[in-house]
Amino acid sequence: MGVLEAICVSVGKGTVKLAVPSAELRESWGIEGDAHAGEWHRQISLLAGESIDLVREVLPELDYGMFGENLVTRGIELAALAVGDRLRVGDAALLEVTQIGKKCHNGGCVIQQATGDCIMPREGIFCRVLAGGHVAPGSPVVVVSDRSAGSD
């Protein structure tokens, strides 16, 4: 079992997301108040806190949300997930992985320019919300189905 380390939202697309103390995940929508919420396949983005730690070795001032991630997890091997896998976040929210990675905006984000690399294209996980719920840092994160277990 993993844990939710941070939640980040932005009011406009193309802007840095900022950490918030809690959030409401809405079914078939995403995080209430986040610019990327909507009726599409990338309602919520996730990054592993362990991956962010590695970038912080080069950029110690790196804040949550700088990669555009909504949820930062710890203790879940996000890199092992595939499209169709599902995660339970908190008591009620259920997410389904819809995409792995994405290209940085304009050929390179600020992180890539500063470090020569960006983890989001390789390690960013995008999900749609199958069931909503309230989440906060410290909420449990559990893989509830994956293709290796023969689940749906």
Secondary structure, DSSP 8 states (H G I E B T S, - for coil): -EEEEEEEE-SSTTS--EEES-EEEETTTEETT-TT-SSSS-SEEEEEHHHHHHHHTT-TT--TTTT--SEEEESS-GGG--TT-EEEETTTEEEEEEEE----GGG--HHHHHHS--SHHHH-EEEEEEE-EEE-TT-EEEEEE-GGGT--
